[in-house]
């Protein structure tokens, strides 16, 4: 649902779903801790080549491979499931049971 919220708040900005990072000329952007690391390895690759990027990842024991494919998060672009008569969980977006509630310090 964050994609939809972003589109409403920033209608003139094109948000690329499923991208670990995006590059446009000499500008690049990522949106998170590990995607930022992936972008950093991509920058190393761009300036020093894939062998140096691979060696750098190995030396800091970074096992992620998403920097080799910025579109590797496409699985997360699927919209949440909607079922008639059910409520969606505000955390994960999946169908939830409205009869299950939790309370903390008197608040739902």
C-alpha positions as CSV (number, residue, x, y, z in Angstrom):
1,X,0.0,0.0,0.0
2,X,3.0,2.3,0.3
3,X,3.2,2.5,-3.4
4,X,-0.3,3.9,-3.6
5,X,0.3,6.3,-0.7
6,X,3.5,7.6,-2.5
7,X,1.6,8.1,-5.8
8,X,-1.1,10.1,-4.1
9,X,1.4,12.3,-2.2
10,X,3.9,12.7,-5.1
11,X,1.8,12.4,-8.3
12,X,4.5,13.8,-10.7
13,X,7.2,11.4,-9.5
14,X,7.5,8.0,-11.2
15,X,8.1,5.3,-8.5
16,X,9.7,2.2,-10.1
17,X,8.2,-0.8,-8.3
18,X,10.4,-3.7,-7.4
19,X,13.7,-1.9,-7.9
20,X,16.5,-2.3,-5.4
21,X,17.9,0.9,-6.8
22,X,17.5,3.1,-9.9
23,X,20.1,4.9,-12.0
24,X,19.5,7.8,-14.3
25,X,22.6,9.1,-15.9
26,X,24.9,10.3,-13.0
27,X,22.1,10.1,-10.5
28,X,21.2,7.0,-8.5
29,X,18.8,6.3,-5.6
30,X,17.8,3.5,-3.3
31,X,15.3,3.1,-0.6
32,X,16.6,1.1,2.3
33,X,19.6,-0.2,4.2
34,X,20.4,-3.3,2.1
35,X,19.3,-1.7,-1.2
36,X,21.6,1.1,-0.3
37,X,24.4,-1.4,0.0
38,X,23.4,-2.9,-3.3
39,X,23.6,0.5,-4.9
40,X,27.1,1.1,-3.3
41,X,28.3,-2.2,-4.9
42,X,26.8,-1.1,-8.2
43,X,28.7,2.2,-8.0
44,X,32.0,0.3,-7.2
45,X,31.2,-1.9,-10.2
46,X,30.5,1.1,-12.4
47,X,33.8,2.8,-11.6
48,X,36.2,-0.1,-10.9
49,X,34.6,-3.1,-12.7
50,X,32.7,-6.2,-11.7
51,X,35.8,-8.0,-10.3
52,X,36.5,-5.3,-7.8
53,X,32.8,-5.1,-6.8
54,X,32.8,-8.9,-6.3
55,X,36.0,-8.8,-4.3
56,X,34.7,-5.9,-2.1
57,X,31.5,-7.8,-1.4
58,X,33.5,-10.9,-0.5
59,X,35.9,-9.0,1.7
60,X,33.1,-7.6,3.8
61,X,31.2,-10.9,3.8
62,X,28.2,-9.4,2.0
63,X,26.3,-12.4,0.6
64,X,23.6,-10.5,-1.2
65,X,23.6,-10.6,-5.0
66,X,20.9,-8.0,-5.7
67,X,23.4,-5.4,-6.8
68,X,23.9,-7.5,-9.9
69,X,20.1,-7.1,-10.8
70,X,18.4,-3.9,-9.6
71,X,15.0,-5.4,-10.5
72,X,15.3,-8.4,-8.2
73,X,12.6,-7.2,-5.9
74,X,9.8,-7.7,-8.5
75,X,8.1,-10.3,-6.3
76,X,7.3,-7.6,-3.8
77,X,5.3,-5.5,-6.3
78,X,2.3,-7.8,-6.2
79,X,-0.8,-6.0,-4.7
80,X,-2.2,-7.4,-1.5
81,X,-4.9,-10.0,-1.7
82,X,-8.5,-8.6,-1.3
83,X,-11.3,-10.9,-0.2
84,X,-14.9,-9.5,0.0
85,X,-16.1,-9.2,3.6
86,X,-12.7,-9.5,5.1
87,X,-10.5,-6.8,6.7
88,X,-6.9,-6.3,5.7
89,X,-4.2,-6.3,8.2
90,X,-2.7,-2.8,8.5
91,X,0.8,-4.2,8.9
92,X,1.1,-6.9,6.2
93,X,-1.9,-6.1,4.0
94,X,-3.2,-9.7,4.1
95,X,-6.7,-10.8,4.9
96,X,-7.3,-10.6,8.7
97,X,-9.9,-11.7,11.1
98,X,-11.7,-8.6,12.5
99,X,-12.7,-10.6,15.6
100,X,-9.0,-10.9,16.7
101,X,-7.8,-7.8,18.5
102,X,-4.9,-7.0,20.8
103,X,-4.7,-4.3,23.4
104,X,-1.7,-2.6,24.9
105,X,-2.0,-0.1,27.7
106,X,-5.8,0.1,27.1
107,X,-5.4,0.9,23.3
108,X,-6.4,-1.3,20.4
